[in-house]
Amino acid sequence: MTMPSTANSYIANSKITAKTLKSLLETGSWRGADLLDIIPAATVASLLIDVVACTEKIAESVNELACLAKFKSVDDVVTKEPPSLLAKIRCGRVRV
């Protein structure tokens, strides 16, 4: 089995976007607009921010379980070399 690695970049992009969305909601640039028009959009934005946070926690748990199960990193499978230093650091086998 191999460790999942493709989700990391998507999660990083999602976190950046969620942070931007949250700051837009907090700035109050919506003032002066009709409240009934804003509520649905603010609700969806709030739910998206929560989904990103939950997805990040799930990805961390999956990575931790992959380390505990001693999954190989994708790089190791392709190159047939010993685990990379980055994979060892992620699994807590090397302290930085």
Residue frames as a rotation matrix with the C-alpha (Angstrom) as fourth column:
MET 1
0.584 0.812 0.000 0.00
0.812 -0.584 0.000 0.00
0.000 0.000 -1.000 0.00
THR 2
-0.481 -0.734 0.481 1.15
0.718 -0.644 -0.264 3.54
0.503 0.218 0.836 -0.62
MET 3
-0.453 0.246 -0.857 0.65
0.622 -0.601 -0.502 6.72
-0.639 -0.760 0.119 1.38
PRO 4
0.528 0.664 0.530 -1.84
0.849 -0.409 -0.334 9.21
-0.005 0.627 -0.779 -0.08
SER 5
-0.435 -0.754 -0.492 -0.07
0.698 -0.628 0.345 12.31
-0.569 -0.193 0.799 -1.32
THR 6
-0.608 0.162 0.777 -2.20
0.661 -0.439 0.608 13.96
0.440 0.884 0.160 -3.98
ALA 7
0.449 0.890 -0.084 -4.64
0.779 -0.344 0.524 15.56
0.438 -0.301 -0.847 -1.53
ASN 8
-0.048 -0.524 -0.850 -2.00
0.891 -0.407 0.201 17.70
-0.452 -0.748 0.487 0.21
SER 9
-0.929 -0.335 0.159 -1.87
0.370 -0.800 0.472 20.40
-0.031 0.497 0.867 -2.48
TYR 10
-0.272 0.912 0.308 -5.67
0.362 -0.199 0.911 20.55
0.892 0.359 -0.276 -2.71
ILE 11
0.441 0.412 -0.798 -6.00
0.878 -0.015 0.478 20.91
0.184 -0.911 -0.368 1.04
ALA 12
-0.469 -0.686 -0.555 -3.38
0.736 -0.651 0.183 23.68
-0.487 -0.323 0.811 1.09
ASN 13
-0.884 0.191 0.426 -5.23
0.205 -0.661 0.721 25.56
0.420 0.725 0.546 -1.66
SER 14
0.090 0.986 -0.140 -8.54
0.557 0.067 0.828 25.06
0.826 -0.152 -0.543 0.13
LYS 15
0.149 -0.100 -0.984 -7.13
0.965 -0.202 0.167 26.43
-0.216 -0.974 0.066 3.38
ILE 16
-0.849 -0.501 -0.165 -5.85
0.439 -0.845 0.306 29.56
-0.292 0.187 0.938 1.62
THR 17
-0.647 0.674 0.357 -9.19
0.147 -0.349 0.926 30.08
0.748 0.652 0.127 -0.12
ALA 18
0.265 0.766 -0.586 -11.14
0.778 0.190 0.599 29.51
0.570 -0.614 -0.546 3.10
LYS 19
-0.241 -0.437 -0.867 -8.96
0.861 -0.508 0.017 32.01
-0.448 -0.742 0.499 4.94
THR 20
-0.982 -0.104 0.156 -9.55
0.175 -0.806 0.566 34.57
0.067 0.583 0.810 2.17
LEU 21
-0.272 0.960 0.063 -13.29
0.322 0.029 0.946 33.91
0.907 0.278 -0.317 2.24
LYS 22
0.221 0.317 -0.922 -13.39
0.965 0.065 0.254 34.28
0.141 -0.946 -0.291 6.01
SER 23
-0.628 -0.509 -0.589 -11.55
0.597 -0.800 0.056 37.60
-0.499 -0.317 0.806 5.87
LEU 24
-0.851 0.391 0.350 -13.99
0.088 -0.551 0.830 38.85
0.518 0.737 0.435 3.21
LEU 25
0.122 0.938 -0.326 -16.88
0.605 0.190 0.773 37.97
0.786 -0.292 -0.544 5.50
GLU 26
0.117 -0.140 -0.983 -15.24
0.973 -0.183 0.142 39.70
-0.199 -0.973 0.115 8.44
THR 27
-0.839 -0.535 0.098 -14.43
0.543 -0.815 0.204 42.93
-0.030 0.224 0.974 6.59
GLY 28
-0.155 0.872 -0.465 -18.09
0.503 -0.335 -0.797 43.84
-0.850 -0.358 -0.387 6.31
SER 29
-0.936 -0.220 -0.274 -17.91
-0.114 -0.547 0.829 44.86
-0.332 0.808 0.487 2.65
TRP 30
-0.631 0.769 0.104 -21.50
0.669 0.472 0.574 43.61
0.392 0.431 -0.813 2.46
ARG 31
-0.469 0.460 -0.754 -22.82
0.558 -0.508 -0.657 46.55
-0.685 -0.729 -0.019 4.48
GLY 32
-0.513 0.389 -0.765 -25.57
-0.565 -0.824 -0.040 48.50
-0.646 0.412 0.642 2.80
ALA 33
-0.805 0.241 -0.543 -26.77
-0.362 0.526 0.770 45.44
0.471 0.816 -0.336 0.87
ASP 34
0.236 0.965 0.115 -30.11
-0.821 0.135 0.554 43.74
0.519 -0.225 0.824 1.38
LEU 35
-0.344 -0.394 0.852 -29.79
-0.876 0.460 -0.141 41.34
-0.337 -0.795 -0.504 4.34
LEU 36
0.519 0.638 0.569 -32.08
-0.374 0.768 -0.519 38.75
-0.768 0.057 0.638 2.73
ASP 37
0.869 -0.283 -0.406 -29.71
-0.359 0.205 -0.911 38.54
0.341 0.937 0.076 -0.25
ILE 38
-0.025 -0.981 0.193 -26.63
-0.850 -0.081 -0.520 38.15
0.526 -0.177 -0.832 1.93
ILE 39
0.197 0.135 0.971 -27.81
-0.866 0.489 0.108 35.45
-0.460 -0.862 0.213 4.34
PRO 40
0.965 0.167 0.202 -27.77
-0.076 0.916 -0.394 32.53
-0.250 0.365 0.897 1.83
ALA 41
0.599 -0.800 -0.046 -24.32
-0.087 -0.008 -0.996 33.45
0.796 0.601 -0.074 0.53
ALA 42
-0.068 -0.613 0.787 -22.91
-0.911 -0.283 -0.299 33.91
0.406 -0.737 -0.540 4.04
THR 43
0.553 0.346 0.758 -24.38
-0.660 0.737 0.144 30.57
-0.509 -0.580 0.636 5.10
VAL 44
0.976 -0.218 -0.029 -22.78
0.137 0.706 -0.694 28.75
0.172 0.673 0.719 2.17
ALA 45
0.280 -0.924 0.261 -19.45
-0.381 -0.356 -0.853 30.49
0.881 0.139 -0.452 2.82
SER 46
0.064 -0.204 0.977 -19.55
-0.998 0.012 0.068 29.51
-0.026 -0.979 -0.203 6.48
LEU 47
0.823 0.294 0.486 -20.32
-0.302 0.951 -0.064 25.89
-0.481 -0.095 0.871 5.59
LEU 48
0.812 -0.572 -0.112 -17.46
0.070 0.285 -0.956 25.80
0.579 0.769 0.272 3.09
ILE 49
0.033 -0.807 0.590 -15.04
-0.771 -0.397 -0.498 27.09
0.636 -0.438 -0.635 5.72
ASP 50
0.261 0.144 0.955 -16.20
-0.848 0.507 0.156 24.33
-0.462 -0.850 0.254 8.10
VAL 51
0.989 0.114 0.093 -15.88
-0.051 0.855 -0.516 21.67
-0.138 0.506 0.852 5.38
VAL 52
0.461 -0.887 -0.034 -12.30
-0.280 -0.110 -0.954 22.72
0.842 0.449 -0.299 4.68
ALA 53
-0.113 -0.495 0.862 -11.42
-0.976 -0.105 -0.189 22.43
0.184 -0.863 -0.471 8.39
CYS 54
0.536 0.385 0.751 -13.02
-0.561 0.828 -0.025 18.98
-0.631 -0.408 0.659 8.63
THR 55
0.966 -0.201 -0.162 -11.33
-0.031 0.533 -0.846 17.81
0.256 0.822 0.509 5.43
GLU 56
0.146 -0.963 0.227 -7.95
-0.659 -0.266 -0.704 18.88
0.738 -0.047 -0.673 6.80
LYS 57
-0.037 -0.104 0.994 -8.53
-0.942 0.334 0.000 16.85
-0.332 -0.937 -0.110 9.98
ILE 58
0.857 0.387 0.341 -9.56
-0.245 0.887 -0.391 13.81
-0.454 0.252 0.855 7.93
ALA 59
0.744 -0.632 -0.219 -6.43
-0.173 0.134 -0.976 14.08
0.646 0.763 -0.009 5.77
GLU 60
-0.106 -0.785 0.610 -4.23
-0.913 -0.167 -0.373 14.35
0.395 -0.596 -0.699 8.86
SER 61
0.254 0.284 0.925 -5.88
-0.726 0.687 -0.012 11.22
-0.639 -0.669 0.380 10.29
VAL 62
0.995 0.102 -0.013 -5.45
-0.080 0.695 -0.715 9.30
-0.064 0.712 0.699 7.03
ASN 63
0.386 -0.921 -0.041 -1.76
-0.446 -0.148 -0.883 10.27
0.807 0.359 -0.468 6.88
GLU 64
-0.144 -0.404 0.903 -1.27
-0.989 0.087 -0.119 9.24
-0.030 -0.911 -0.412 10.51
LEU 65
0.600 0.444 0.665 -2.94
-0.436 0.879 -0.193 5.88
-0.670 -0.175 0.721 9.89
ALA 66
0.919 -0.315 -0.239 -0.83
-0.120 0.353 -0.928 5.36
0.377 0.881 0.287 6.76
CYS 67
0.002 -0.953 0.302 2.30
-0.770 -0.194 -0.608 5.98
0.639 -0.231 -0.734 8.82
LEU 68
-0.035 0.044 0.998 1.17
-0.890 0.454 -0.052 3.60
-0.455 -0.890 0.023 11.55
ALA 69
0.818 0.384 0.428 0.41
-0.145 0.858 -0.493 0.95
-0.557 0.341 0.757 8.91
LYS 70
-0.135 -0.990 0.027 3.87
-0.050 0.035 0.998 1.59
-0.990 0.133 -0.055 7.43
PHE 71
0.823 0.414 0.388 2.56
0.399 0.065 -0.915 2.45
-0.404 0.908 -0.111 3.97
LYS 72
-0.291 -0.917 0.273 5.25
0.859 -0.125 0.496 3.28
-0.420 0.379 0.824 1.42
SER 73
0.003 0.245 -0.970 5.41
-0.200 -0.950 -0.241 6.74
-0.980 0.194 0.046 -0.08
VAL 74
0.912 0.395 0.113 4.64
0.046 0.175 -0.983 7.02
-0.409 0.902 0.142 -3.79
ASP 75
0.511 -0.800 -0.314 8.24
-0.851 -0.419 -0.318 8.11
0.123 0.430 -0.895 -4.45
ASP 76
-0.279 -0.628 0.727 9.55
-0.726 0.633 0.268 4.92
-0.628 -0.453 -0.632 -2.84
VAL 77
0.354 0.503 0.788 7.34
0.127 0.809 -0.573 2.73
-0.927 0.303 0.223 -5.02
VAL 78
0.984 0.044 -0.172 8.40
-0.154 -0.273 -0.950 4.46
-0.088 0.961 -0.262 -8.24
THR 79
0.393 -0.915 -0.095 12.14
-0.831 -0.309 -0.462 4.61
0.393 0.260 -0.882 -7.51
LYS 80
0.770 -0.037 -0.637 12.44
0.181 0.970 0.163 1.38
0.612 -0.240 0.754 -5.47
GLU 81
-0.367 -0.894 0.258 14.71
0.001 -0.278 -0.961 3.26
0.930 -0.353 0.103 -3.04
PRO 82
-0.568 0.140 -0.811 14.55
0.816 0.227 -0.532 3.44
0.110 -0.964 -0.243 0.76
PRO 83
0.505 0.856 -0.110 11.95
0.863 -0.497 0.092 5.87
0.023 -0.142 -0.990 2.16
SER 84
-0.001 -0.467 0.884 12.78
0.403 -0.810 -0.427 9.50
0.915 0.356 0.189 1.57
LEU 85
-0.871 -0.384 -0.307 13.72
0.443 -0.342 -0.829 11.79
0.213 -0.858 0.468 4.44
LEU 86
-0.687 0.676 0.266 10.45
-0.650 -0.736 0.191 13.69
0.325 -0.042 0.945 3.97
ALA 87
0.196 0.770 -0.607 8.40
-0.279 0.638 0.718 10.48
0.940 0.029 0.340 4.33
LYS 88
-0.260 -0.371 -0.891 10.36
0.716 0.546 -0.436 9.58
0.648 -0.751 0.124 7.47
ILE 89
-0.990 -0.078 0.116 9.75
-0.004 -0.814 -0.581 13.04
0.140 -0.576 0.806 8.93
ARG 90
-0.314 0.948 0.049 6.01
-0.722 -0.271 0.636 12.81
0.616 0.164 0.770 8.16
CYS 91
0.394 0.463 -0.794 5.79
0.051 0.851 0.522 9.46
0.918 -0.246 0.311 9.93
GLY 92
0.795 -0.079 0.602 7.73
-0.582 -0.379 0.719 10.74
0.172 -0.922 -0.347 12.94
ARG 93
0.836 -0.535 -0.120 10.69
0.544 0.836 0.064 8.42
0.066 -0.119 0.991 12.35
VAL 94
-0.306 -0.926 0.221 13.08
0.849 -0.371 -0.377 11.39
0.431 0.072 0.899 12.08
ARG 95
0.537 0.421 -0.731 12.98
0.734 -0.660 0.160 14.39
-0.415 -0.623 -0.663 14.40
VAL 96
0.187 -0.435 0.881 13.85
0.683 -0.587 -0.435 17.79
0.706 0.683 0.187 12.96
